[in-house]
Amino acid sequence: MGNEYDNEKFFEEYAKMPRSRDGLGSAGEWHQLKPLFPPLRGKKVLDLGCGYGWHCKYAAEQGAVFWGVMW
């Protein structure tokens, strides 16, 4: 089983999605997911499979120390 993101055609289409181009505000589920996050100021956050880094950006804006790992 391969990684779908390694498929050039899949990734080309994925990159066109609003959530890929514009960030979390363009992800349909963000308005429901965001309230579930605890306050992040001073927290350490690890984002595994961070993709475009939108959650890392959010964590930084909230005052967290973060690490994003993309593979």
CHARMM internal coordinates of N, CA and C (Angstrom, degrees):
IC EDIT
DIST 1 N 1 CA 1.4377
DIST 1 CA 1 C 1.5271
ANGL 1 N 1 CA 1 C 108.77
DIST 1 C 2 N 1.3154
ANGL 1 CA 1 C 2 N 116.83
DIHE 1 N 1 CA 1 C 2 N 123.64
DIST 2 N 2 CA 1.4568
ANGL 1 C 2 N 2 CA 120.82
DIHE 1 CA 1 C 2 N 2 CA -178.40
DIST 2 CA 2 C 1.5238
ANGL 2 N 2 CA 2 C 112.24
DIHE 1 C 2 N 2 CA 2 C -95.91
DIST 2 C 3 N 1.2868
ANGL 2 CA 2 C 3 N 114.81
DIHE 2 N 2 CA 2 C 3 N 173.29
DIST 3 N 3 CA 1.4499
ANGL 2 C 3 N 3 CA 121.84
DIHE 2 CA 2 C 3 N 3 CA 177.26
DIST 3 CA 3 C 1.5250
ANGL 3 N 3 CA 3 C 108.01
DIHE 2 C 3 N 3 CA 3 C -86.20
DIST 3 C 4 N 1.3150
ANGL 3 CA 3 C 4 N 116.52
DIHE 3 N 3 CA 3 C 4 N 119.16
DIST 4 N 4 CA 1.4734
ANGL 3 C 4 N 4 CA 121.65
DIHE 3 CA 3 C 4 N 4 CA -177.85
DIST 4 CA 4 C 1.5212
ANGL 4 N 4 CA 4 C 111.81
DIHE 3 C 4 N 4 CA 4 C -57.61
DIST 4 C 5 N 1.3274
ANGL 4 CA 4 C 5 N 116.97
DIHE 4 N 4 CA 4 C 5 N -31.64
DIST 5 N 5 CA 1.4587
ANGL 4 C 5 N 5 CA 120.85
DIHE 4 CA 4 C 5 N 5 CA -178.91
DIST 5 CA 5 C 1.5248
ANGL 5 N 5 CA 5 C 112.00
DIHE 4 C 5 N 5 CA 5 C -70.70
DIST 5 C 6 N 1.3275
ANGL 5 CA 5 C 6 N 117.39
DIHE 5 N 5 CA 5 C 6 N -14.51
DIST 6 N 6 CA 1.4637
ANGL 5 C 6 N 6 CA 121.20
DIHE 5 CA 5 C 6 N 6 CA 174.67
DIST 6 CA 6 C 1.5250
ANGL 6 N 6 CA 6 C 111.66
DIHE 5 C 6 N 6 CA 6 C -82.85
DIST 6 C 7 N 1.3214
ANGL 6 CA 6 C 7 N 117.05
DIHE 6 N 6 CA 6 C 7 N -10.64
DIST 7 N 7 CA 1.4567
ANGL 6 C 7 N 7 CA 121.92
DIHE 6 CA 6 C 7 N 7 CA 177.21
DIST 7 CA 7 C 1.5298
ANGL 7 N 7 CA 7 C 107.73
DIHE 6 C 7 N 7 CA 7 C -78.45
DIST 7 C 8 N 1.3050
ANGL 7 CA 7 C 8 N 116.53
DIHE 7 N 7 CA 7 C 8 N 114.37
DIST 8 N 8 CA 1.4658
ANGL 7 C 8 N 8 CA 121.72
DIHE 7 CA 7 C 8 N 8 CA -173.37
DIST 8 CA 8 C 1.5293
ANGL 8 N 8 CA 8 C 112.83
DIHE 7 C 8 N 8 CA 8 C -56.56
DIST 8 C 9 N 1.3212
ANGL 8 CA 8 C 9 N 118.03
DIHE 8 N 8 CA 8 C 9 N -43.01
DIST 9 N 9 CA 1.4635
ANGL 8 C 9 N 9 CA 121.37
DIHE 8 CA 8 C 9 N 9 CA -178.94
DIST 9 CA 9 C 1.5326
ANGL 9 N 9 CA 9 C 110.38
DIHE 8 C 9 N 9 CA 9 C -67.11
DIST 9 C 10 N 1.3261
ANGL 9 CA 9 C 10 N 116.96
DIHE 9 N 9 CA 9 C 10 N -44.22
DIST 10 N 10 CA 1.4638
ANGL 9 C 10 N 10 CA 120.62
DIHE 9 CA 9 C 10 N 10 CA 178.09
DIST 10 CA 10 C 1.5206
ANGL 10 N 10 CA 10 C 110.23
DIHE 9 C 10 N 10 CA 10 C -58.59
DIST 10 C 11 N 1.3300
ANGL 10 CA 10 C 11 N 116.52
DIHE 10 N 10 CA 10 C 11 N -49.99
DIST 11 N 11 CA 1.4649
ANGL 10 C 11 N 11 CA 120.35
DIHE 10 CA 10 C 11 N 11 CA -176.64
DIST 11 CA 11 C 1.5235
ANGL 11 N 11 CA 11 C 110.94
DIHE 10 C 11 N 11 CA 11 C -64.54
DIST 11 C 12 N 1.3059
ANGL 11 CA 11 C 12 N 117.62
DIHE 11 N 11 CA 11 C 12 N -36.12
DIST 12 N 12 CA 1.4682
ANGL 11 C 12 N 12 CA 121.46
DIHE 11 CA 11 C 12 N 12 CA 177.98
DIST 12 CA 12 C 1.5371
ANGL 12 N 12 CA 12 C 109.98
DIHE 11 C 12 N 12 CA 12 C -59.44
DIST 12 C 13 N 1.3252
ANGL 12 CA 12 C 13 N 116.48
DIHE 12 N 12 CA 12 C 13 N -43.97
DIST 13 N 13 CA 1.4674
ANGL 12 C 13 N 13 CA 120.69
DIHE 12 CA 12 C 13 N 13 CA 179.66
DIST 13 CA 13 C 1.5353
ANGL 13 N 13 CA 13 C 110.98
DIHE 12 C 13 N 13 CA 13 C -73.14
DIST 13 C 14 N 1.3180
ANGL 13 CA 13 C 14 N 117.29
DIHE 13 N 13 CA 13 C 14 N -39.78
DIST 14 N 14 CA 1.4660
ANGL 13 C 14 N 14 CA 121.85
DIHE 13 CA 13 C 14 N 14 CA 178.35
DIST 14 CA 14 C 1.5300
ANGL 14 N 14 CA 14 C 110.32
DIHE 13 C 14 N 14 CA 14 C -59.65
DIST 14 C 15 N 1.3105
ANGL 14 CA 14 C 15 N 116.40
DIHE 14 N 14 CA 14 C 15 N -39.70
DIST 15 N 15 CA 1.4657
ANGL 14 C 15 N 15 CA 121.27
DIHE 14 CA 14 C 15 N 15 CA -178.79
DIST 15 CA 15 C 1.5230
ANGL 15 N 15 CA 15 C 112.16
DIHE 14 C 15 N 15 CA 15 C -65.45
DIST 15 C 16 N 1.3191
ANGL 15 CA 15 C 16 N 118.38
DIHE 15 N 15 CA 15 C 16 N -18.71
DIST 16 N 16 CA 1.4641
ANGL 15 C 16 N 16 CA 122.27
DIHE 15 CA 15 C 16 N 16 CA 179.70
DIST 16 CA 16 C 1.5218
ANGL 16 N 16 CA 16 C 112.87
DIHE 15 C 16 N 16 CA 16 C -84.89
DIST 16 C 17 N 1.3183
ANGL 16 CA 16 C 17 N 117.18
DIHE 16 N 16 CA 16 C 17 N -13.94
DIST 17 N 17 CA 1.4687
ANGL 16 C 17 N 17 CA 120.58
DIHE 16 CA 16 C 17 N 17 CA -176.85
DIST 17 CA 17 C 1.5291
ANGL 17 N 17 CA 17 C 110.10
DIHE 16 C 17 N 17 CA 17 C -65.88
DIST 17 C 18 N 1.3367
ANGL 17 CA 17 C 18 N 117.09
DIHE 17 N 17 CA 17 C 18 N 143.94
DIST 18 N 18 CA 1.4617
ANGL 17 C 18 N 18 CA 120.00
DIHE 17 CA 17 C 18 N 18 CA 179.03
DIST 18 CA 18 C 1.5349
ANGL 18 N 18 CA 18 C 113.44
DIHE 17 C 18 N 18 CA 18 C -53.70
DIST 18 C 19 N 1.3444
ANGL 18 CA 18 C 19 N 118.03
DIHE 18 N 18 CA 18 C 19 N -39.46
DIST 19 N 19 CA 1.4629
ANGL 18 C 19 N 19 CA 120.63
DIHE 18 CA 18 C 19 N 19 CA 179.75
DIST 19 CA 19 C 1.5340
ANGL 19 N 19 CA 19 C 111.43
DIHE 18 C 19 N 19 CA 19 C -63.66
DIST 19 C 20 N 1.3264
ANGL 19 CA 19 C 20 N 117.04
DIHE 19 N 19 CA 19 C 20 N -30.18
DIST 20 N 20 CA 1.4604
ANGL 19 C 20 N 20 CA 120.49
DIHE 19 CA 19 C 20 N 20 CA 178.76
DIST 20 CA 20 C 1.5209
ANGL 20 N 20 CA 20 C 110.95
DIHE 19 C 20 N 20 CA 20 C -76.16
DIST 20 C 21 N 1.3139
ANGL 20 CA 20 C 21 N 116.43
DIHE 20 N 20 CA 20 C 21 N -39.33
DIST 21 N 21 CA 1.4632
ANGL 20 C 21 N 21 CA 121.50
DIHE 20 CA 20 C 21 N 21 CA -176.82
DIST 21 CA 21 C 1.5292
ANGL 21 N 21 CA 21 C 112.61
DIHE 20 C 21 N 21 CA 21 C -81.84
DIST 21 C 22 N 1.3294
ANGL 21 CA 21 C 22 N 116.61
DIHE 21 N 21 CA 21 C 22 N -40.79
DIST 22 N 22 CA 1.4599
ANGL 21 C 22 N 22 CA 120.45
DIHE 21 CA 21 C 22 N 22 CA -167.08
DIST 22 CA 22 C 1.5203
ANGL 22 N 22 CA 22 C 115.43
DIHE 21 C 22 N 22 CA 22 C -110.55
DIST 22 C 23 N 1.3105
ANGL 22 CA 22 C 23 N 118.23
DIHE 22 N 22 CA 22 C 23 N -10.43
DIST 23 N 23 CA 1.4517
ANGL 22 C 23 N 23 CA 120.49
DIHE 22 CA 22 C 23 N 23 CA 175.59
DIST 23 CA 23 C 1.5145
ANGL 23 N 23 CA 23 C 115.68
DIHE 22 C 23 N 23 CA 23 C 98.95
DIST 23 C 24 N 1.3176
ANGL 23 CA 23 C 24 N 114.52
DIHE 23 N 23 CA 23 C 24 N -166.78
DIST 24 N 24 CA 1.4618
ANGL 23 C 24 N 24 CA 121.58
DIHE 23 CA 23 C 24 N 24 CA -171.18
DIST 24 CA 24 C 1.5100
ANGL 24 N 24 CA 24 C 113.37
DIHE 23 C 24 N 24 CA 24 C -60.55
DIST 24 C 25 N 1.3167
ANGL 24 CA 24 C 25 N 118.43
DIHE 24 N 24 CA 24 C 25 N -35.95
DIST 25 N 25 CA 1.4487
ANGL 24 C 25 N 25 CA 120.88
DIHE 24 CA 24 C 25 N 25 CA -179.47
DIST 25 CA 25 C 1.5183
ANGL 25 N 25 CA 25 C 112.96
DIHE 24 C 25 N 25 CA 25 C -61.72
DIST 25 C 26 N 1.3163
ANGL 25 CA 25 C 26 N 117.13
DIHE 25 N 25 CA 25 C 26 N -20.60
DIST 26 N 26 CA 1.4625
ANGL 25 C 26 N 26 CA 121.73
DIHE 25 CA 25 C 26 N 26 CA 179.18
DIST 26 CA 26 C 1.5224
ANGL 26 N 26 CA 26 C 112.63
DIHE 25 C 26 N 26 CA 26 C -95.29
DIST 26 C 27 N 1.3177
ANGL 26 CA 26 C 27 N 116.96
DIHE 26 N 26 CA 26 C 27 N -1.34
DIST 27 N 27 CA 1.4663
ANGL 26 C 27 N 27 CA 120.85
DIHE 26 CA 26 C 27 N 27 CA 176.36
DIST 27 CA 27 C 1.5260
ANGL 27 N 27 CA 27 C 107.75
DIHE 26 C 27 N 27 CA 27 C -86.74
DIST 27 C 28 N 1.3102
ANGL 27 CA 27 C 28 N 117.11
DIHE 27 N 27 CA 27 C 28 N 123.29
DIST 28 N 28 CA 1.4533
ANGL 27 C 28 N 28 CA 121.73
DIHE 27 CA 27 C 28 N 28 CA -175.17
DIST 28 CA 28 C 1.5145
ANGL 28 N 28 CA 28 C 115.03
DIHE 27 C 28 N 28 CA 28 C -55.02
DIST 28 C 29 N 1.3350
ANGL 28 CA 28 C 29 N 116.94
DIHE 28 N 28 CA 28 C 29 N -30.71
DIST 29 N 29 CA 1.4694
ANGL 28 C 29 N 29 CA 120.32
DIHE 28 CA 28 C 29 N 29 CA -176.84
DIST 29 CA 29 C 1.5280
ANGL 29 N 29 CA 29 C 113.59
DIHE 28 C 29 N 29 CA 29 C -88.79
DIST 29 C 30 N 1.3308
ANGL 29 CA 29 C 30 N 118.30
DIHE 29 N 29 CA 29 C 30 N -6.94
DIST 30 N 30 CA 1.4663
ANGL 29 C 30 N 30 CA 120.78
DIHE 29 CA 29 C 30 N 30 CA -173.26
DIST 30 CA 30 C 1.5275
ANGL 30 N 30 CA 30 C 112.58
DIHE 29 C 30 N 30 CA 30 C -60.44
DIST 30 C 31 N 1.3191
ANGL 30 CA 30 C 31 N 118.33
DIHE 30 N 30 CA 30 C 31 N -38.83
DIST 31 N 31 CA 1.4685
ANGL 30 C 31 N 31 CA 119.83
DIHE 30 CA 30 C 31 N 31 CA -178.48
DIST 31 CA 31 C 1.5327
ANGL 31 N 31 CA 31 C 111.96
DIHE 30 C 31 N 31 CA 31 C -63.71
DIST 31 C 32 N 1.3331
ANGL 31 CA 31 C 32 N 117.71
DIHE 31 N 31 CA 31 C 32 N -23.19
DIST 32 N 32 CA 1.4636
ANGL 31 C 32 N 32 CA 120.82
DIHE 31 CA 31 C 32 N 32 CA 176.53
DIST 32 CA 32 C 1.5238
ANGL 32 N 32 CA 32 C 111.87
DIHE 31 C 32 N 32 CA 32 C -93.40
DIST 32 C 33 N 1.3181
ANGL 32 CA 32 C 33 N 117.40
DIHE 32 N 32 CA 32 C 33 N -30.54
DIST 33 N 33 CA 1.4615
ANGL 32 C 33 N 33 CA 122.05
DIHE 32 CA 32 C 33 N 33 CA -178.24
DIST 33 CA 33 C 1.5273
ANGL 33 N 33 CA 33 C 112.41
DIHE 32 C 33 N 33 CA 33 C -77.96
DIST 33 C 34 N 1.3146
ANGL 33 CA 33 C 34 N 117.36
DIHE 33 N 33 CA 33 C 34 N -40.69
DIST 34 N 34 CA 1.4652
ANGL 33 C 34 N 34 CA 121.83
DIHE 33 CA 33 C 34 N 34 CA -175.13
DIST 34 CA 34 C 1.5268
ANGL 34 N 34 CA 34 C 113.47
DIHE 33 C 34 N 34 CA 34 C -53.95
DIST 34 C 35 N 1.3433
ANGL 34 CA 34 C 35 N 120.00
DIHE 34 N 34 CA 34 C 35 N -44.93
DIST 35 N 35 CA 1.4745
ANGL 34 C 35 N 35 CA 119.17
DIHE 34 CA 34 C 35 N 35 CA -179.94
DIST 35 CA 35 C 1.5301
ANGL 35 N 35 CA 35 C 114.22
DIHE 34 C 35 N 35 CA 35 C -65.33
DIST 35 C 36 N 1.3240
ANGL 35 CA 35 C 36 N 117.66
DIHE 35 N 35 CA 35 C 36 N -14.97
DIST 36 N 36 CA 1.4620
ANGL 35 C 36 N 36 CA 121.00
DIHE 35 CA 35 C 36 N 36 CA -179.66
DIST 36 CA 36 C 1.5292
ANGL 36 N 36 CA 36 C 112.62
DIHE 35 C 36 N 36 CA 36 C -80.62
DIST 36 C 37 N 1.3457
ANGL 36 CA 36 C 37 N 116.68
DIHE 36 N 36 CA 36 C 37 N -16.42
DIST 37 N 37 CA 1.4602
ANGL 36 C 37 N 37 CA 120.41
DIHE 36 CA 36 C 37 N 37 CA 179.45
DIST 37 CA 37 C 1.5235
ANGL 37 N 37 CA 37 C 109.74
DIHE 36 C 37 N 37 CA 37 C -72.42
DIST 37 C 38 N 1.3314
ANGL 37 CA 37 C 38 N 117.19
DIHE 37 N 37 CA 37 C 38 N 136.81
DIST 38 N 38 CA 1.4670
ANGL 37 C 38 N 38 CA 119.22
DIHE 37 CA 37 C 38 N 38 CA 173.44
DIST 38 CA 38 C 1.5364
ANGL 38 N 38 CA 38 C 108.72
DIHE 37 C 38 N 38 CA 38 C -75.57
DIST 38 C 39 N 1.3265
ANGL 38 CA 38 C 39 N 118.11
DIHE 38 N 38 CA 38 C 39 N 168.91
DIST 39 N 39 CA 1.4674
ANGL 38 C 39 N 39 CA 119.27
DIHE 38 CA 38 C 39 N 39 CA 172.63
DIST 39 CA 39 C 1.5340
ANGL 39 N 39 CA 39 C 108.68
DIHE 38 C 39 N 39 CA 39 C -57.05
DIST 39 C 40 N 1.3126
ANGL 39 CA 39 C 40 N 117.04
DIHE 39 N 39 CA 39 C 40 N 132.61
DIST 40 N 40 CA 1.4662
ANGL 39 C 40 N 40 CA 120.71
DIHE 39 CA 39 C 40 N 40 CA -174.08
DIST 40 CA 40 C 1.5237
ANGL 40 N 40 CA 40 C 114.29
DIHE 39 C 40 N 40 CA 40 C -102.61
DIST 40 C 41 N 1.3098
ANGL 40 CA 40 C 41 N 118.39
DIHE 40 N 40 CA 40 C 41 N -9.91
DIST 41 N 41 CA 1.4682
ANGL 40 C 41 N 41 CA 119.98
DIHE 40 CA 40 C 41 N 41 CA -178.30
DIST 41 CA 41 C 1.5248
ANGL 41 N 41 CA 41 C 110.08
DIHE 40 C 41 N 41 CA 41 C -54.79
DIST 41 C 42 N 1.3360
ANGL 41 CA 41 C 42 N 115.67
DIHE 41 N 41 CA 41 C 42 N 124.90
DIST 42 N 42 CA 1.4541
ANGL 41 C 42 N 42 CA 121.67
DIHE 41 CA 41 C 42 N 42 CA 178.84
DIST 42 CA 42 C 1.5195
ANGL 42 N 42 CA 42 C 115.36
DIHE 41 C 42 N 42 CA 42 C 78.74
DIST 42 C 43 N 1.3184
ANGL 42 CA 42 C 43 N 117.44
DIHE 42 N 42 CA 42 C 43 N -2.94
DIST 43 N 43 CA 1.4681
ANGL 42 C 43 N 43 CA 120.96
DIHE 42 CA 42 C 43 N 43 CA 179.34
DIST 43 CA 43 C 1.5196
ANGL 43 N 43 CA 43 C 110.05
DIHE 42 C 43 N 43 CA 43 C -83.78
DIST 43 C 44 N 1.3127
ANGL 43 CA 43 C 44 N 115.39
DIHE 43 N 43 CA 43 C 44 N 159.12
DIST 44 N 44 CA 1.4615
ANGL 43 C 44 N 44 CA 122.43
DIHE 43 CA 43 C 44 N 44 CA 173.16
DIST 44 CA 44 C 1.5214
ANGL 44 N 44 CA 44 C 107.52
DIHE 43 C 44 N 44 CA 44 C -103.51
DIST 44 C 45 N 1.3224
ANGL 44 CA 44 C 45 N 117.00
DIHE 44 N 44 CA 44 C 45 N 126.74
DIST 45 N 45 CA 1.4611
ANGL 44 C 45 N 45 CA 122.57
DIHE 44 CA 44 C 45 N 45 CA -174.75
DIST 45 CA 45 C 1.5188
ANGL 45 N 45 CA 45 C 109.75
DIHE 44 C 45 N 45 CA 45 C -122.85
DIST 45 C 46 N 1.3168
ANGL 45 CA 45 C 46 N 116.41
DIHE 45 N 45 CA 45 C 46 N 133.39
DIST 46 N 46 CA 1.4554
ANGL 45 C 46 N 46 CA 122.42
DIHE 45 CA 45 C 46 N 46 CA 174.60
DIST 46 CA 46 C 1.5259
ANGL 46 N 46 CA 46 C 107.65
DIHE 45 C 46 N 46 CA 46 C -117.67
DIST 46 C 47 N 1.3175
ANGL 46 CA 46 C 47 N 116.49
DIHE 46 N 46 CA 46 C 47 N 122.34
DIST 47 N 47 CA 1.4640
ANGL 46 C 47 N 47 CA 122.08
DIHE 46 CA 46 C 47 N 47 CA 178.40
DIST 47 CA 47 C 1.5213
ANGL 47 N 47 CA 47 C 107.55
DIHE 46 C 47 N 47 CA 47 C -111.15
DIST 47 C 48 N 1.3216
ANGL 47 CA 47 C 48 N 116.35
DIHE 47 N 47 CA 47 C 48 N 104.27
DIST 48 N 48 CA 1.4608
ANGL 47 C 48 N 48 CA 121.38
DIHE 47 CA 47 C 48 N 48 CA 178.49
DIST 48 CA 48 C 1.5184
ANGL 48 N 48 CA 48 C 109.48
DIHE 47 C 48 N 48 CA 48 C -86.76
DIST 48 C 49 N 1.3153
ANGL 48 CA 48 C 49 N 116.70
DIHE 48 N 48 CA 48 C 49 N 127.51
DIST 49 N 49 CA 1.4608
ANGL 48 C 49 N 49 CA 120.71
DIHE 48 CA 48 C 49 N 49 CA -176.99
DIST 49 CA 49 C 1.5143
ANGL 49 N 49 CA 49 C 110.38
DIHE 48 C 49 N 49 CA 49 C 74.28
DIST 49 C 50 N 1.3292
ANGL 49 CA 49 C 50 N 116.85
DIHE 49 N 49 CA 49 C 50 N 48.21
DIST 50 N 50 CA 1.4643
ANGL 49 C 50 N 50 CA 121.93
DIHE 49 CA 49 C 50 N 50 CA -169.71
DIST 50 CA 50 C 1.5245
ANGL 50 N 50 CA 50 C 114.65
DIHE 49 C 50 N 50 CA 50 C -71.21
DIST 50 C 51 N 1.3215
ANGL 50 CA 50 C 51 N 118.02
DIHE 50 N 50 CA 50 C 51 N -7.56
DIST 51 N 51 CA 1.4643
ANGL 50 C 51 N 51 CA 119.54
DIHE 50 CA 50 C 51 N 51 CA 176.77
DIST 51 CA 51 C 1.5140
ANGL 51 N 51 CA 51 C 112.37
DIHE 50 C 51 N 51 CA 51 C 55.06
DIST 51 C 52 N 1.3169
ANGL 51 CA 51 C 52 N 116.15
DIHE 51 N 51 CA 51 C 52 N -119.84
DIST 52 N 52 CA 1.4665
ANGL 51 C 52 N 52 CA 121.12
DIHE 51 CA 51 C 52 N 52 CA -178.76
DIST 52 CA 52 C 1.5253
ANGL 52 N 52 CA 52 C 112.69
DIHE 51 C 52 N 52 CA 52 C -80.39
DIST 52 C 53 N 1.3093
ANGL 52 CA 52 C 53 N 117.74
DIHE 52 N 52 CA 52 C 53 N -5.24
DIST 53 N 53 CA 1.4624
ANGL 52 C 53 N 53 CA 121.34
DIHE 52 CA 52 C 53 N 53 CA 175.73
DIST 53 CA 53 C 1.5196
ANGL 53 N 53 CA 53 C 115.40
DIHE 52 C 53 N 53 CA 53 C 84.56
DIST 53 C 54 N 1.3207
ANGL 53 CA 53 C 54 N 118.18
DIHE 53 N 53 CA 53 C 54 N 18.07
DIST 54 N 54 CA 1.4622
ANGL 53 C 54 N 54 CA 120.16
DIHE 53 CA 53 C 54 N 54 CA -177.52
DIST 54 CA 54 C 1.5292
ANGL 54 N 54 CA 54 C 112.38
DIHE 53 C 54 N 54 CA 54 C -65.32
DIST 54 C 55 N 1.3263
ANGL 54 CA 54 C 55 N 118.05
DIHE 54 N 54 CA 54 C 55 N -38.03
DIST 55 N 55 CA 1.4693
ANGL 54 C 55 N 55 CA 119.20
DIHE 54 CA 54 C 55 N 55 CA 177.61
DIST 55 CA 55 C 1.5337
ANGL 55 N 55 CA 55 C 110.33
DIHE 54 C 55 N 55 CA 55 C -70.76
DIST 55 C 56 N 1.3211
ANGL 55 CA 55 C 56 N 117.41
DIHE 55 N 55 CA 55 C 56 N -33.24
DIST 56 N 56 CA 1.4737
ANGL 55 C 56 N 56 CA 120.43
DIHE 55 CA 55 C 56 N 56 CA 175.40
DIST 56 CA 56 C 1.5282
ANGL 56 N 56 CA 56 C 110.14
DIHE 55 C 56 N 56 CA 56 C -63.21
DIST 56 C 57 N 1.3194
ANGL 56 CA 56 C 57 N 116.07
DIHE 56 N 56 CA 56 C 57 N -43.16
DIST 57 N 57 CA 1.4669
ANGL 56 C 57 N 57 CA 120.85
DIHE 56 CA 56 C 57 N 57 CA 178.50
DIST 57 CA 57 C 1.5221
ANGL 57 N 57 CA 57 C 109.94
DIHE 56 C 57 N 57 CA 57 C -61.10
DIST 57 C 58 N 1.3229
ANGL 57 CA 57 C 58 N 116.80
DIHE 57 N 57 CA 57 C 58 N -45.22
DIST 58 N 58 CA 1.4614
ANGL 57 C 58 N 58 CA 120.98
DIHE 57 CA 57 C 58 N 58 CA 178.16
DIST 58 CA 58 C 1.5319
ANGL 58 N 58 CA 58 C 110.59
DIHE 57 C 58 N 58 CA 58 C -59.67
DIST 58 C 59 N 1.3320
ANGL 58 CA 58 C 59 N 116.94
DIHE 58 N 58 CA 58 C 59 N -46.13
DIST 59 N 59 CA 1.4685
ANGL 58 C 59 N 59 CA 121.09
DIHE 58 CA 58 C 59 N 59 CA -179.72
DIST 59 CA 59 C 1.5276
ANGL 59 N 59 CA 59 C 110.63
DIHE 58 C 59 N 59 CA 59 C -60.14
DIST 59 C 60 N 1.3215
ANGL 59 CA 59 C 60 N 117.19
DIHE 59 N 59 CA 59 C 60 N -42.91
DIST 60 N 60 CA 1.4616
ANGL 59 C 60 N 60 CA 120.97
DIHE 59 CA 59 C 60 N 60 CA 179.42
DIST 60 CA 60 C 1.5306
ANGL 60 N 60 CA 60 C 110.51
DIHE 59 C 60 N 60 CA 60 C -63.80
DIST 60 C 61 N 1.3178
ANGL 60 CA 60 C 61 N 116.97
DIHE 60 N 60 CA 60 C 61 N -42.65
DIST 61 N 61 CA 1.4656
ANGL 60 C 61 N 61 CA 121.01
DIHE 60 CA 60 C 61 N 61 CA 179.10
DIST 61 CA 61 C 1.5240
ANGL 61 N 61 CA 61 C 111.76
DIHE 60 C 61 N 61 CA 61 C -63.30
DIST 61 C 62 N 1.3246
ANGL 61 CA 61 C 62 N 116.80
DIHE 61 N 61 CA 61 C 62 N -27.22
DIST 62 N 62 CA 1.4617
ANGL 61 C 62 N 62 CA 121.85
DIHE 61 CA 61 C 62 N 62 CA -179.92
DIST 62 CA 62 C 1.5300
ANGL 62 N 62 CA 62 C 112.39
DIHE 61 C 62 N 62 CA 62 C -89.05
DIST 62 C 63 N 1.3358
ANGL 62 CA 62 C 63 N 117.54
DIHE 62 N 62 CA 62 C 63 N -0.22
DIST 63 N 63 CA 1.4570
ANGL 62 C 63 N 63 CA 121.26
DIHE 62 CA 62 C 63 N 63 CA 176.45
DIST 63 CA 63 C 1.5157
ANGL 63 N 63 CA 63 C 115.48
DIHE 62 C 63 N 63 CA 63 C 91.15
DIST 63 C 64 N 1.3207
ANGL 63 CA 63 C 64 N 116.93
DIHE 63 N 63 CA 63 C 64 N 18.25
DIST 64 N 64 CA 1.4639
ANGL 63 C 64 N 64 CA 120.63
DIHE 63 CA 63 C 64 N 64 CA 178.74
DIST 64 CA 64 C 1.5326
ANGL 64 N 64 CA 64 C 110.50
DIHE 63 C 64 N 64 CA 64 C -89.35
DIST 64 C 65 N 1.3053
ANGL 64 CA 64 C 65 N 114.27
DIHE 64 N 64 CA 64 C 65 N 156.41
DIST 65 N 65 CA 1.4601
ANGL 64 C 65 N 65 CA 121.75
DIHE 64 CA 64 C 65 N 65 CA 167.51
DIST 65 CA 65 C 1.5183
ANGL 65 N 65 CA 65 C 104.23
DIHE 64 C 65 N 65 CA 65 C -92.85
DIST 65 C 66 N 1.3077
ANGL 65 CA 65 C 66 N 118.48
DIHE 65 N 65 CA 65 C 66 N 129.76
DIST 66 N 66 CA 1.4626
ANGL 65 C 66 N 66 CA 119.13
DIHE 65 CA 65 C 66 N 66 CA -172.57
DIST 66 CA 66 C 1.5178
ANGL 66 N 66 CA 66 C 112.21
DIHE 65 C 66 N 66 CA 66 C -137.26
DIST 66 C 67 N 1.3043
ANGL 66 CA 66 C 67 N 113.69
DIHE 66 N 66 CA 66 C 67 N 157.65
DIST 67 N 67 CA 1.4578
ANGL 66 C 67 N 67 CA 122.95
DIHE 66 CA 66 C 67 N 67 CA 172.77
DIST 67 CA 67 C 1.5261
ANGL 67 N 67 CA 67 C 106.53
DIHE 66 C 67 N 67 CA 67 C -131.60
DIST 67 C 68 N 1.2922
ANGL 67 CA 67 C 68 N 116.16
DIHE 67 N 67 CA 67 C 68 N 132.85
DIST 68 N 68 CA 1.4599
ANGL 67 C 68 N 68 CA 120.85
DIHE 67 CA 67 C 68 N 68 CA 175.77
DIST 68 CA 68 C 1.5106
ANGL 68 N 68 CA 68 C 109.19
DIHE 67 C 68 N 68 CA 68 C -117.62
DIST 68 C 69 N 1.3142
ANGL 68 CA 68 C 69 N 116.95
DIHE 68 N 68 CA 68 C 69 N 131.22
DIST 69 N 69 CA 1.4575
ANGL 68 C 69 N 69 CA 122.59
DIHE 68 CA 68 C 69 N 69 CA -179.33
DIST 69 CA 69 C 1.5148
ANGL 69 N 69 CA 69 C 108.18
DIHE 68 C 69 N 69 CA 69 C -119.10
DIST 69 C 70 N 1.3054
ANGL 69 CA 69 C 70 N 115.67
DIHE 69 N 69 CA 69 C 70 N 119.54
DIST 70 N 70 CA 1.4692
ANGL 69 C 70 N 70 CA 120.33
DIHE 69 CA 69 C 70 N 70 CA 178.33
DIST 70 CA 70 C 1.5235
ANGL 70 N 70 CA 70 C 107.34
DIHE 69 C 70 N 70 CA 70 C -114.75
DIST 70 C 71 N 1.3050
ANGL 70 CA 70 C 71 N 115.90
DIHE 70 N 70 CA 70 C 71 N 132.12
DIST 71 N 71 CA 1.4640
ANGL 70 C 71 N 71 CA 118.43
DIHE 70 CA 70 C 71 N 71 CA 176.81
DIST 71 CA 71 C 1.4770
ANGL 71 N 71 CA 71 C 110.67
DIHE 70 C 71 N 71 CA 71 C -135.47
END
COOR INIT
IC SEED 1 N 1 CA 1 C
IC BUILD
